[in-house]
C-alpha cells in the first residue's frame, strides 16, 4: 500500500512544511510513498530514496524547488516526479544516481550546469517536460524522452555517451550553442523531432556511435543538420532539412544509410562525404544548394541512388582523390556543372538525366582521374555536355547530348571513349578533340549540328569507327593542324556542307557519303622564326625569314626576293 504525505508551506493538520521532512518520514517508514506538494516555492535540496512519487497537486508549474547553488534533486531507487519546476546553478540540477527516474510535466532550469544527469546503469524517462539552458546527459544509462522541449542549452541539449541507449520522440530542440543531440560511443533513436538554431551539427554521431533518425525537421542551423563521424553507423529516414550549412555530412569512416530525405536551401552542400566517409543515400532530394548538392571529397566514397537535384550551383562533385557511385540521378536548372570529377578522383554514373544546366560532365585531373558514364542524357546545356581535360579518362556508353553548343570535348592529354553515343541539335559540334586529346568513338551519331559533326585540331588523335554525322550545316568531319588518326566505316549523309575537311593525317577508310571531301585550309608558308638575342645572335636550329637588328637607334627594314630585287 502507498503511504501518502502532504507538504504545505504554511503547515496544516498532518502536513509537512518542507519536502525534505516529508521524504525523511517516508524513508523512516519504508515502502512506497506519494508526496503531494501544495503550490509554493521551496528552497531546499532533495535526496529521494526508495519508491517515491513527488506530485504538484496544483498542476504543472505550481511547485518550484530551487537552490542558489548546487544540486536540487538526487534520486536513488524508483522515483517519479510530476509537475515540479526544479531550478539550480553550477551543478547537476537533477541527478539519477541509481535505479529509475521518471519526470512528467516538469521543468528543469539549469543556469551554468547540467540540467539532468542519468548515470551508468540507471534508467531515465522524461515526458511532456521542458529543460532550459542546461544539458541533459545520459552517461551509460538507458533513457526515453517523449514530447519534450529543450531550450537554449549552453552546451549540447542532449548528450548520449559512454554506451548509453536512448530514444527521443516528438520533441523540440532549439538554440543550443553546440549540438542538439550528440551521440558518442552510444546508441540513440530520434523520431519525429524538430531541431532549430543549433551552433554546430543539430544531430551529431561520433566515436562509433549508432544513430537512427526517423522523420522530423531540422532548420536554421549554423553548421551541419546531421553529422556522422569517426566510424559511426545508423540511418536517417524521411527527414527534412532547410537552411543548414551542410544538409548531412559523413566523415572519418562513418557509414550511414539515408533514405527519402530532402535538403533545401543548404548554404554550402546538401550531402557532404569526406575523409574516408562512406554512406548509402537513396531517393533523396537536394534543392537550391549554395555550392554543391552532392559532394564527395578527400577520400570520400558514397553510393547515391535515386537522387534529385533541383537548382543551385553544381550537382555532383567528386574531388581530391574521392570516389563515388551514382545511379538514377535527375539534375535540373543549375548555374554550374551537373557532374564534376576533379583531382585523381573516380566516379561511376548510371542512368543520369540532366536538364538546363550550364554544363553536363566536367572532368579534369591527373591520370588517376576517371569517370564511367552509362545511360546518360544531357539536355539544354550552355557550354559542353561532356568536357575532359588534363590527363583524365572518361568512358561514356549510351550517352545523348542535345540542345547545346558542343556535345563531347576532349583536350590537353585527356582521353574520351564513346560507345553508342549521340549528339543532336548542337550549335558548334558533336564531338571535338583538341590539344593532345585522344578521342575514341564507336557507333557515334551526330545529327543536325549547325557547324561540324566531328572535329580534330592541334595535335589531337581520333579513332572513330561505325559512326554517322548526318545533316551537319558546315562539315561532317573536320580535321586541321597536326591532328591524326583514322575514320573507319563512317557515313556522312545529308544535303548541305561538305563531308570531310581532310588534313592528310587522318585516314579515311570506307567513308560513305554523297558530299565532297576537301582539304583543310592551311597556310602555305611557315611563319617567321622569332629569335631572342643579347650579345649577339645565336641559332640552335634552322631559321627562316628572320629579321635581325641590334645596337641601333633606328632600323630600316627591306625585304627582297631570292635574286635581290625588292619585293
C-alpha positions as a Python dict, from the first residue, in 0.01 Angstrom:
ca = {
    (1, 'X'): (0, 0, 0),
    (2, 'X'): (129, 351, -89),
    (3, 'X'): (172, 587, 206),
    (4, 'X'): (54, 945, 147),
    (5, 'X'): (240, 1253, 271),
    (6, 'X'): (126, 1615, 235),
    (7, 'X'): (353, 1920, 208),
    (8, 'X'): (221, 2277, 252),
    (9, 'X'): (445, 2583, 301),
    (10, 'X'): (219, 2721, 575),
    (11, 'X'): (170, 2392, 751),
    (12, 'X'): (-163, 2235, 844),
    (13, 'X'): (-300, 1926, 1003),
    (14, 'X'): (-67, 1636, 940),
    (15, 'X'): (119, 1848, 678),
    (16, 'X'): (495, 1895, 645),
    (17, 'X'): (625, 2247, 595),
    (18, 'X'): (900, 2134, 356),
    (19, 'X'): (955, 1850, 115),
    (20, 'X'): (1271, 1719, 282),
    (21, 'X'): (1087, 1644, 608),
    (22, 'X'): (819, 1450, 419),
    (23, 'X'): (1090, 1249, 246),
    (24, 'X'): (1257, 1177, 577),
    (25, 'X'): (928, 1049, 720),
    (26, 'X'): (874, 829, 416),
    (27, 'X'): (1226, 686, 441),
    (28, 'X'): (1176, 609, 812),
    (29, 'X'): (851, 423, 746),
    (30, 'X'): (977, 242, 436),
    (31, 'X'): (771, 115, 146),
    (32, 'X'): (612, 306, -140),
    (33, 'X'): (527, 670, -76),
    (34, 'X'): (344, 956, -253),
    (35, 'X'): (438, 1310, -151),
    (36, 'X'): (168, 1561, -250),
    (37, 'X'): (305, 1915, -259),
    (38, 'X'): (89, 2227, -234),
    (39, 'X'): (164, 2525, -460),
    (40, 'X'): (458, 2735, -350),
    (41, 'X'): (830, 2799, -375),
    (42, 'X'): (1060, 2567, -181),
    (43, 'X'): (1430, 2646, -145),
    (44, 'X'): (1586, 2317, -48),
    (45, 'X'): (1792, 2023, -172),
    (46, 'X'): (1612, 1690, -207),
    (47, 'X'): (1753, 1341, -178),
    (48, 'X'): (1493, 1084, -275),
    (49, 'X'): (1542, 717, -192),
    (50, 'X'): (1321, 414, -248),
    (51, 'X'): (987, 406, -427),
    (52, 'X'): (866, 766, -408),
    (53, 'X'): (643, 995, -615),
    (54, 'X'): (658, 1377, -584),
    (55, 'X'): (342, 1537, -720),
    (56, 'X'): (245, 1905, -760),
    (57, 'X'): (-121, 1899, -653),
    (58, 'X'): (-184, 2241, -809),
    (59, 'X'): (-79, 2117, -1153),
    (60, 'X'): (236, 2163, -1362),
    (61, 'X'): (441, 2467, -1264),
    (62, 'X'): (266, 2528, -930),
    (63, 'X'): (559, 2394, -724),
    (64, 'X'): (905, 2549, -762),
    (65, 'X'): (1204, 2386, -592),
    (66, 'X'): (1527, 2584, -621),
    (67, 'X'): (1870, 2650, -476),
    (68, 'X'): (2111, 2937, -542),
    (69, 'X'): (2397, 2687, -586),
    (70, 'X'): (2432, 2311, -613),
    (71, 'X'): (2208, 2015, -687),
    (72, 'X'): (1833, 2033, -634),
    (73, 'X'): (1724, 1668, -655),
    (74, 'X'): (1925, 1345, -631),
    (75, 'X'): (1734, 1022, -697),
    (76, 'X'): (1818, 671, -570),
    (77, 'X'): (1559, 400, -629),
    (78, 'X'): (1232, 426, -820),
    (79, 'X'): (1141, 796, -828),
    (80, 'X'): (854, 969, -1007),
    (81, 'X'): (831, 1349, -1042),
    (82, 'X'): (508, 1510, -1168),
    (83, 'X'): (456, 1882, -1233),
    (84, 'X'): (755, 2030, -1046),
    (85, 'X'): (983, 2317, -1156),
    (86, 'X'): (1342, 2247, -1049),
    (87, 'X'): (1594, 2535, -1066),
    (88, 'X'): (1965, 2514, -991),
    (89, 'X'): (2306, 2656, -1075),
    (90, 'X'): (2667, 2536, -1109),
    (91, 'X'): (2584, 2167, -1060),
    (92, 'X'): (2366, 1880, -1184),
    (93, 'X'): (2020, 2015, -1107),
    (94, 'X'): (1866, 1667, -1119),
    (95, 'X'): (2075, 1353, -1085),
    (96, 'X'): (1968, 993, -1130),
    (97, 'X'): (2229, 802, -932),
    (98, 'X'): (2069, 459, -908),
    (99, 'X'): (1752, 284, -1022),
    (100, 'X'): (1492, 466, -1230),
    (101, 'X'): (1375, 825, -1250),
    (102, 'X'): (1063, 949, -1432),
    (103, 'X'): (980, 1317, -1482),
    (104, 'X'): (645, 1417, -1628),
    (105, 'X'): (500, 1762, -1695),
    (106, 'X'): (802, 1912, -1522),
    (107, 'X'): (1052, 2188, -1595),
    (108, 'X'): (1424, 2197, -1525),
    (109, 'X'): (1621, 2520, -1538),
    (110, 'X'): (1996, 2482, -1520),
    (111, 'X'): (2199, 2800, -1505),
    (112, 'X'): (2561, 2723, -1589),
    (113, 'X'): (2541, 2350, -1534),
    (114, 'X'): (2384, 2017, -1629),
    (115, 'X'): (2009, 2009, -1612),
    (116, 'X'): (1956, 1636, -1590),
    (117, 'X'): (2220, 1366, -1542),
    (118, 'X'): (2149, 993, -1572),
    (119, 'X'): (2448, 792, -1455),
    (120, 'X'): (2568, 447, -1567),
    (121, 'X'): (2323, 165, -1507),
    (122, 'X'): (2022, 390, -1445),
    (123, 'X'): (1708, 449, -1649),
    (124, 'X'): (1560, 795, -1703),
    (125, 'X'): (1220, 874, -1856),
    (126, 'X'): (1129, 1231, -1947),
    (127, 'X'): (777, 1311, -2075),
    (128, 'X'): (593, 1633, -2159),
    (129, 'X'): (864, 1835, -1990),
    (130, 'X'): (1095, 2131, -2054),
    (131, 'X'): (1469, 2164, -1995),
    (132, 'X'): (1609, 2516, -2018),
    (133, 'X'): (1971, 2623, -2057),
    (134, 'X'): (2134, 2310, -1919),
    (135, 'X'): (2239, 1985, -2081),
    (136, 'X'): (2051, 1657, -2045),
    (137, 'X'): (2319, 1393, -2006),
    (138, 'X'): (2280, 1017, -2045),
    (139, 'X'): (2614, 857, -1950),
    (140, 'X'): (2596, 478, -1975),
    (141, 'X'): (2223, 497, -1896),
    (142, 'X'): (1901, 398, -2066),
    (143, 'X'): (1651, 667, -2147),
    (144, 'X'): (1318, 759, -2302),
    (145, 'X'): (1230, 1115, -2399),
    (146, 'X'): (880, 1193, -2527),
    (147, 'X'): (713, 1522, -2622),
    (148, 'X'): (970, 1742, -2452),
    (149, 'X'): (1130, 2080, -2521),
    (150, 'X'): (1499, 2162, -2482),
    (151, 'X'): (1555, 2537, -2491),
    (152, 'X'): (1876, 2739, -2532),
    (153, 'X'): (2124, 2488, -2396),
    (154, 'X'): (2466, 2641, -2327),
    (155, 'X'): (2623, 2312, -2443),
    (156, 'X'): (2465, 2011, -2611),
    (157, 'X'): (2093, 1995, -2544),
    (158, 'X'): (2101, 1615, -2512),
    (159, 'X'): (2422, 1411, -2481),
    (160, 'X'): (2414, 1032, -2512),
    (161, 'X'): (2758, 892, -2426),
    (162, 'X'): (2956, 602, -2280),
    (163, 'X'): (2736, 319, -2404),
    (164, 'X'): (2401, 482, -2324),
    (165, 'X'): (2087, 377, -2513),
    (166, 'X'): (1822, 649, -2553),
    (167, 'X'): (1503, 703, -2753),
    (168, 'X'): (1389, 1062, -2822),
    (169, 'X'): (1048, 1114, -2977),
    (170, 'X'): (826, 1402, -3088),
    (171, 'X'): (1039, 1664, -2915),
    (172, 'X'): (1161, 2018, -2993),
    (173, 'X'): (1523, 2125, -2954),
    (174, 'X'): (1624, 2484, -3022),
    (175, 'X'): (1900, 2736, -2963),
    (176, 'X'): (2175, 2500, -2840),
    (177, 'X'): (2519, 2658, -2856),
    (178, 'X'): (2675, 2327, -2963),
    (179, 'X'): (2471, 2023, -3073),
    (180, 'X'): (2104, 1949, -3041),
    (181, 'X'): (2169, 1578, -2981),
    (182, 'X'): (2519, 1436, -2955),
    (183, 'X'): (2568, 1059, -2957),
    (184, 'X'): (2920, 938, -2878),
    (185, 'X'): (3011, 572, -2837),
    (186, 'X'): (2642, 510, -2763),
    (187, 'X'): (2303, 448, -2928),
    (188, 'X'): (2015, 685, -2988),
    (189, 'X'): (1690, 684, -3183),
    (190, 'X'): (1543, 1024, -3274),
    (191, 'X'): (1188, 1011, -3411),
    (192, 'X'): (960, 1293, -3526),
    (193, 'X'): (1167, 1569, -3365),
    (194, 'X'): (1220, 1930, -3469),
    (195, 'X'): (1561, 2094, -3424),
    (196, 'X'): (1647, 2457, -3496),
    (197, 'X'): (1911, 2720, -3435),
    (198, 'X'): (2198, 2499, -3313),
    (199, 'X'): (2551, 2638, -3317),
    (200, 'X'): (2703, 2316, -3455),
    (201, 'X'): (2555, 1999, -3601),
    (202, 'X'): (2195, 1959, -3490),
    (203, 'X'): (2235, 1580, -3472),
    (204, 'X'): (2589, 1453, -3413),
    (205, 'X'): (2708, 1091, -3410),
    (206, 'X'): (3076, 1029, -3336),
    (207, 'X'): (3316, 770, -3195),
    (208, 'X'): (3145, 454, -3322),
    (209, 'X'): (2800, 579, -3229),
    (210, 'X'): (2478, 435, -3369),
    (211, 'X'): (2220, 699, -3455),
    (212, 'X'): (1877, 632, -3604),
    (213, 'X'): (1670, 928, -3725),
    (214, 'X'): (1311, 888, -3845),
    (215, 'X'): (1110, 1181, -3980),
    (216, 'X'): (1133, 1520, -3823),
    (217, 'X'): (1259, 1860, -3937),
    (218, 'X'): (1586, 2049, -3897),
    (219, 'X'): (1618, 2414, -3995),
    (220, 'X'): (1822, 2733, -3947),
    (221, 'X'): (2134, 2561, -3810),
    (222, 'X'): (2478, 2719, -3829),
    (223, 'X'): (2665, 2403, -3934),
    (224, 'X'): (2556, 2054, -4040),
    (225, 'X'): (2198, 1945, -3987),
    (226, 'X'): (2315, 1583, -3937),
    (227, 'X'): (2675, 1467, -3891),
    (228, 'X'): (2817, 1114, -3878),
    (229, 'X'): (3189, 1083, -3800),
    (230, 'X'): (3457, 856, -3652),
    (231, 'X'): (3320, 519, -3768),
    (232, 'X'): (2962, 589, -3665),
    (233, 'X'): (2672, 398, -3818),
    (234, 'X'): (2298, 434, -3837),
    (235, 'X'): (2017, 550, -4062),
    (236, 'X'): (1818, 859, -4149),
    (237, 'X'): (1470, 820, -4300),
    (238, 'X'): (1225, 1083, -4422),
    (239, 'X'): (1389, 1381, -4255),
    (240, 'X'): (1352, 1736, -4394),
    (241, 'X'): (1638, 1985, -4369),
    (242, 'X'): (1619, 2356, -4452),
    (243, 'X'): (1880, 2632, -4424),
    (244, 'X'): (2182, 2444, -4291),
    (245, 'X'): (2545, 2492, -4391),
    (246, 'X'): (2553, 2124, -4491),
    (247, 'X'): (2243, 1908, -4502),
    (248, 'X'): (2416, 1588, -4396),
    (249, 'X'): (2790, 1527, -4357),
    (250, 'X'): (2977, 1197, -4327),
    (251, 'X'): (3345, 1178, -4231),
    (252, 'X'): (3622, 966, -4078),
    (253, 'X'): (3500, 621, -4175),
    (254, 'X'): (3133, 671, -4084),
    (255, 'X'): (2883, 475, -4293),
    (256, 'X'): (2510, 562, -4253),
    (257, 'X'): (2211, 473, -4470),
    (258, 'X'): (1999, 775, -4569),
    (259, 'X'): (1660, 733, -4737),
    (260, 'X'): (1384, 962, -4859),
    (261, 'X'): (1527, 1284, -4712),
    (262, 'X'): (1513, 1637, -4851),
    (263, 'X'): (1781, 1905, -4814),
    (264, 'X'): (1660, 2251, -4915),
    (265, 'X'): (1849, 2581, -4937),
    (266, 'X'): (2166, 2449, -4775),
    (267, 'X'): (2422, 2726, -4781),
    (268, 'X'): (2714, 2508, -4894),
    (269, 'X'): (2635, 2141, -4963),
    (270, 'X'): (2334, 1915, -4937),
    (271, 'X'): (2517, 1581, -4899),
    (272, 'X'): (2884, 1601, -4797),
    (273, 'X'): (3105, 1290, -4770),
    (274, 'X'): (3476, 1323, -4691),
    (275, 'X'): (3787, 1179, -4518),
    (276, 'X'): (3712, 811, -4582),
    (277, 'X'): (3343, 858, -4507),
    (278, 'X'): (3103, 636, -4695),
    (279, 'X'): (2727, 606, -4679),
    (280, 'X'): (2437, 496, -4895),
    (281, 'X'): (2187, 763, -4999),
    (282, 'X'): (1858, 654, -5156),
    (283, 'X'): (1573, 859, -5305),
    (284, 'X'): (1688, 1189, -5155),
    (285, 'X'): (1632, 1541, -5289),
    (286, 'X'): (1862, 1844, -5279),
    (287, 'X'): (1708, 2180, -5371),
    (288, 'X'): (1894, 2508, -5410),
    (289, 'X'): (2233, 2412, -5263),
    (290, 'X'): (2461, 2716, -5248),
    (291, 'X'): (2774, 2535, -5368),
    (292, 'X'): (2745, 2160, -5437),
    (293, 'X'): (2436, 1942, -5399),
    (294, 'X'): (2623, 1610, -5353),
    (295, 'X'): (2991, 1642, -5261),
    (296, 'X'): (3245, 1362, -5223),
    (297, 'X'): (3594, 1484, -5135),
    (298, 'X'): (3922, 1393, -4963),
    (299, 'X'): (3879, 1018, -4988),
    (300, 'X'): (3502, 1005, -4951),
    (301, 'X'): (3324, 710, -5114),
    (302, 'X'): (2941, 736, -5110),
    (303, 'X'): (2679, 543, -5303),
    (304, 'X'): (2393, 764, -5422),
    (305, 'X'): (2081, 614, -5580),
    (306, 'X'): (1767, 790, -5698),
    (307, 'X'): (1880, 1142, -5609),
    (308, 'X'): (1703, 1456, -5741),
    (309, 'X'): (1894, 1784, -5765),
    (310, 'X'): (1699, 2100, -5846),
    (311, 'X'): (1853, 2446, -5867),
    (312, 'X'): (2180, 2564, -5717),
    (313, 'X'): (2534, 2567, -5850),
    (314, 'X'): (2697, 2222, -5901),
    (315, 'X'): (2508, 1893, -5892),
    (316, 'X'): (2755, 1616, -5804),
    (317, 'X'): (3123, 1690, -5739),
    (318, 'X'): (3389, 1425, -5670),
    (319, 'X'): (3726, 1585, -5584),
    (320, 'X'): (4060, 1533, -5409),
    (321, 'X'): (4108, 1158, -5454),
    (322, 'X'): (3748, 1074, -5366),
    (323, 'X'): (3521, 810, -5519),
    (324, 'X'): (3154, 758, -5571),
    (325, 'X'): (2886, 552, -5744),
    (326, 'X'): (2579, 743, -5857),
    (327, 'X'): (2270, 590, -6021),
    (328, 'X'): (1928, 722, -6122),
    (329, 'X'): (2018, 1090, -6096),
    (330, 'X'): (1779, 1365, -6207),
    (331, 'X'): (1958, 1702, -6216),
    (332, 'X'): (1793, 2026, -6332),
    (333, 'X'): (1840, 2402, -6355),
    (334, 'X'): (2195, 2452, -6226),
    (335, 'X'): (2419, 2752, -6288),
    (336, 'X'): (2728, 2527, -6296),
    (337, 'X'): (2811, 2170, -6393),
    (338, 'X'): (2570, 1884, -6331),
    (339, 'X'): (2857, 1638, -6275),
    (340, 'X'): (3215, 1728, -6183),
    (341, 'X'): (3514, 1498, -6124),
    (342, 'X'): (3847, 1658, -6032),
    (343, 'X'): (4184, 1574, -5882),
    (344, 'X'): (4258, 1200, -5917),
    (345, 'X'): (3904, 1105, -5823),
    (346, 'X'): (3698, 820, -5965),
    (347, 'X'): (3326, 820, -6027),
    (348, 'X'): (3068, 588, -6181),
    (349, 'X'): (2742, 737, -6311),
    (350, 'X'): (2448, 528, -6435),
    (351, 'X'): (2104, 636, -6560),
    (352, 'X'): (2159, 1009, -6538),
    (353, 'X'): (1929, 1281, -6674),
    (354, 'X'): (2047, 1642, -6687),
    (355, 'X'): (1821, 1931, -6790),
    (356, 'X'): (1902, 2300, -6831),
    (357, 'X'): (2244, 2312, -6666),
    (358, 'X'): (2543, 2521, -6767),
    (359, 'X'): (2750, 2207, -6834),
    (360, 'X'): (2692, 1834, -6816),
    (361, 'X'): (3004, 1641, -6709),
    (362, 'X'): (3317, 1844, -6633),
    (363, 'X'): (3629, 1637, -6556),
    (364, 'X'): (3989, 1743, -6502),
    (365, 'X'): (4292, 1600, -6328),
    (366, 'X'): (4585, 1360, -6347),
    (367, 'X'): (4593, 1008, -6486),
    (368, 'X'): (4404, 873, -6186),
    (369, 'X'): (4100, 1089, -6263),
    (370, 'X'): (3834, 873, -6428),
    (371, 'X'): (3461, 863, -6490),
    (372, 'X'): (3242, 587, -6631),
    (373, 'X'): (2902, 707, -6750),
    (374, 'X'): (2625, 477, -6873),
    (375, 'X'): (2275, 569, -6998),
    (376, 'X'): (2302, 944, -6961),
    (377, 'X'): (2103, 1224, -7124),
    (378, 'X'): (2220, 1587, -7127),
    (379, 'X'): (1959, 1837, -7250),
    (380, 'X'): (1978, 2215, -7279),
    (381, 'X'): (2336, 2288, -7168),
    (382, 'X'): (2517, 2623, -7213),
    (383, 'X'): (2876, 2501, -7267),
    (384, 'X'): (2954, 2134, -7334),
    (385, 'X'): (2767, 1820, -7239),
    (386, 'X'): (3099, 1648, -7162),
    (387, 'X'): (3437, 1817, -7123),
    (388, 'X'): (3753, 1615, -7043),
    (389, 'X'): (4083, 1791, -6961),
    (390, 'X'): (4422, 1727, -6803),
    (391, 'X'): (4514, 1359, -6815),
    (392, 'X'): (4168, 1239, -6717),
    (393, 'X'): (3991, 942, -6880),
    (394, 'X'): (3619, 919, -6942),
    (395, 'X'): (3413, 636, -7088),
    (396, 'X'): (3055, 705, -7198),
    (397, 'X'): (2808, 438, -7302),
    (398, 'X'): (2468, 525, -7448),
    (399, 'X'): (2501, 895, -7369),
    (400, 'X'): (2295, 1160, -7550),
    (401, 'X'): (2379, 1532, -7577),
    (402, 'X'): (2104, 1756, -7710),
    (403, 'X'): (2044, 2132, -7744),
    (404, 'X'): (2375, 2298, -7659),
    (405, 'X'): (2697, 2424, -7818),
    (406, 'X'): (2924, 2114, -7801),
    (407, 'X'): (2834, 1755, -7733),
    (408, 'X'): (3160, 1584, -7634),
    (409, 'X'): (3502, 1751, -7598),
    (410, 'X'): (3848, 1626, -7500),
    (411, 'X'): (4172, 1826, -7479),
    (412, 'X'): (4521, 1852, -7328),
    (413, 'X'): (4641, 1494, -7259),
    (414, 'X'): (4298, 1356, -7170),
    (415, 'X'): (4115, 1058, -7323),
    (416, 'X'): (3750, 1019, -7412),
    (417, 'X'): (3587, 690, -7513),
    (418, 'X'): (3238, 698, -7666),
    (419, 'X'): (3025, 386, -7720),
    (420, 'X'): (2678, 410, -7879),
    (421, 'X'): (2654, 782, -7805),
    (422, 'X'): (2467, 1060, -7987),
    (423, 'X'): (2465, 1438, -8019),
    (424, 'X'): (2165, 1621, -8160),
    (425, 'X'): (2080, 1984, -8235),
    (426, 'X'): (2418, 2120, -8126),
    (427, 'X'): (2525, 2467, -8239),
    (428, 'X'): (2905, 2420, -8254),
    (429, 'X'): (2978, 2049, -8294),
    (430, 'X'): (2904, 1694, -8195),
    (431, 'X'): (3246, 1575, -8079),
    (432, 'X'): (3579, 1761, -8071),
    (433, 'X'): (3936, 1663, -7983),
    (434, 'X'): (4198, 1935, -7948),
    (435, 'X'): (4532, 1995, -7781),
    (436, 'X'): (4678, 1645, -7739),
    (437, 'X'): (4343, 1493, -7653),
    (438, 'X'): (4253, 1140, -7764),
    (439, 'X'): (3902, 1060, -7883),
    (440, 'X'): (3792, 700, -7947),
    (441, 'X'): (3434, 651, -8066),
    (442, 'X'): (3229, 354, -8178),
    (443, 'X'): (2879, 396, -8315),
    (444, 'X'): (2871, 771, -8256),
    (445, 'X'): (2578, 955, -8415),
    (446, 'X'): (2567, 1332, -8466),
    (447, 'X'): (2252, 1480, -8619),
    (448, 'X'): (2165, 1835, -8713),
    (449, 'X'): (2480, 2016, -8598),
    (450, 'X'): (2482, 2380, -8701),
    (451, 'X'): (2858, 2356, -8764),
    (452, 'X'): (3055, 2025, -8769),
    (453, 'X'): (2978, 1671, -8660),
    (454, 'X'): (3328, 1556, -8566),
    (455, 'X'): (3634, 1776, -8522),
    (456, 'X'): (4004, 1737, -8460),
    (457, 'X'): (4261, 2017, -8429),
    (458, 'X'): (4609, 2082, -8288),
    (459, 'X'): (4785, 1750, -8214),
    (460, 'X'): (4478, 1553, -8114),
    (461, 'X'): (4428, 1187, -8209),
    (462, 'X'): (4095, 1045, -8325),
    (463, 'X'): (3995, 683, -8373),
    (464, 'X'): (3632, 679, -8491),
    (465, 'X'): (3452, 383, -8645),
    (466, 'X'): (3098, 278, -8744),
    (467, 'X'): (2965, 629, -8686),
    (468, 'X'): (2735, 872, -8865),
    (469, 'X'): (2740, 1250, -8900),
    (470, 'X'): (2411, 1350, -9056),
    (471, 'X'): (2279, 1682, -9183),
    (472, 'X'): (2563, 1894, -9044),
    (473, 'X'): (2549, 2252, -9171),
    (474, 'X'): (2920, 2302, -9244),
    (475, 'X'): (3118, 1977, -9221),
    (476, 'X'): (3052, 1619, -9129),
    (477, 'X'): (3409, 1574, -9007),
    (478, 'X'): (3676, 1844, -8989),
    (479, 'X'): (4048, 1774, -8932),
    (480, 'X'): (4305, 2052, -8913),
    (481, 'X'): (4660, 2124, -8796),
    (482, 'X'): (4861, 1817, -8694),
    (483, 'X'): (4579, 1604, -8561),
    (484, 'X'): (4592, 1241, -8675),
    (485, 'X'): (4405, 915, -8653),
    (486, 'X'): (4151, 730, -8863),
    (487, 'X'): (3787, 742, -8968),
    (488, 'X'): (3666, 388, -9047),
    (489, 'X'): (3334, 274, -9197),
    (490, 'X'): (3158, 603, -9124),
    (491, 'X'): (2886, 781, -9317),
    (492, 'X'): (2804, 1148, -9377),
    (493, 'X'): (2452, 1170, -9518),
    (494, 'X'): (2272, 1497, -9589),
    (495, 'X'): (2235, 1769, -9848),
    (496, 'X'): (2440, 2057, -9707),
    (497, 'X'): (2803, 2135, -9630),
    (498, 'X'): (3092, 1904, -9707),
    (499, 'X'): (3156, 1551, -9592),
    (500, 'X'): (3513, 1587, -9465),
    (501, 'X'): (3768, 1863, -9444),
    (502, 'X'): (4082, 1650, -9454),
    (503, 'X'): (4433, 1741, -9344),
    (504, 'X'): (4601, 1430, -9486),
    (505, 'X'): (4688, 1295, -9142),
    (506, 'X'): (4358, 1120, -9067),
    (507, 'X'): (4299, 802, -9269),
    (508, 'X'): (3958, 782, -9433),
    (509, 'X'): (3863, 415, -9464),
    (510, 'X'): (3527, 304, -9606),
    (511, 'X'): (3370, 653, -9596),
    (512, 'X'): (3013, 659, -9726),
    (513, 'X'): (2886, 995, -9846),
    (514, 'X'): (2748, 1182, -10148),
    (515, 'X'): (2908, 1507, -10030),
    (516, 'X'): (3253, 1642, -10111),
    (517, 'X'): (3581, 1566, -9934),
    (518, 'X'): (3800, 1879, -9940),
    (519, 'X'): (4141, 1964, -9791),
    (520, 'X'): (4155, 2178, -9480),
    (521, 'X'): (4257, 2538, -9541),
    (522, 'X'): (4610, 2577, -9403),
    (523, 'X'): (4874, 2850, -9470),
    (524, 'X'): (5129, 2761, -9744),
    (525, 'X'): (5422, 2933, -9577),
    (526, 'X'): (5571, 2872, -9237),
    (527, 'X'): (5552, 3169, -9001),
    (528, 'X'): (5871, 3367, -8939),
    (529, 'X'): (6102, 3246, -8666),
    (530, 'X'): (6146, 3478, -8365),
    (531, 'X'): (6499, 3481, -8219),
    (532, 'X'): (6582, 3645, -7886),
    (533, 'X'): (6946, 3763, -7867),
    (534, 'X'): (7152, 3956, -7615),
    (535, 'X'): (7529, 3998, -7702),
    (536, 'X'): (7476, 3860, -8048),
    (537, 'X'): (7250, 3618, -8237),
    (538, 'X'): (7285, 3250, -8153),
    (539, 'X'): (7092, 3000, -8369),
    (540, 'X'): (7036, 2650, -8241),
    (541, 'X'): (6812, 2539, -8527),
    (542, 'X'): (6719, 2628, -8880),
    (543, 'X'): (6594, 2986, -8910),
    (544, 'X'): (6355, 3105, -9180),
    (545, 'X'): (6258, 3459, -9278),
    (546, 'X'): (6443, 3609, -8979),
    (547, 'X'): (6484, 3986, -8939),
    (548, 'X'): (6765, 4093, -8705),
    (549, 'X'): (6881, 4428, -8561),
    (550, 'X'): (7093, 4528, -8264),
    (551, 'X'): (7285, 4830, -8129),
    (552, 'X'): (7073, 5060, -8343),
    (553, 'X'): (6874, 5368, -8253),
    (554, 'X'): (6676, 5335, -8575),
    (555, 'X'): (6611, 5044, -8808),
    (556, 'X'): (6516, 5034, -9174),
    (557, 'X'): (6375, 4700, -9289),
    (558, 'X'): (6378, 4587, -9653),
    (559, 'X'): (6260, 4255, -9787),
    (560, 'X'): (6396, 4114, -10116),
    (561, 'X'): (6336, 3816, -10337),
    (562, 'X'): (6596, 3545, -10384),
    (563, 'X'): (6755, 3742, -10675),
    (564, 'X'): (6799, 4051, -10453),
    (565, 'X'): (6524, 4260, -10609),
    (566, 'X'): (6288, 4447, -10378),
    (567, 'X'): (5951, 4290, -10317),
}
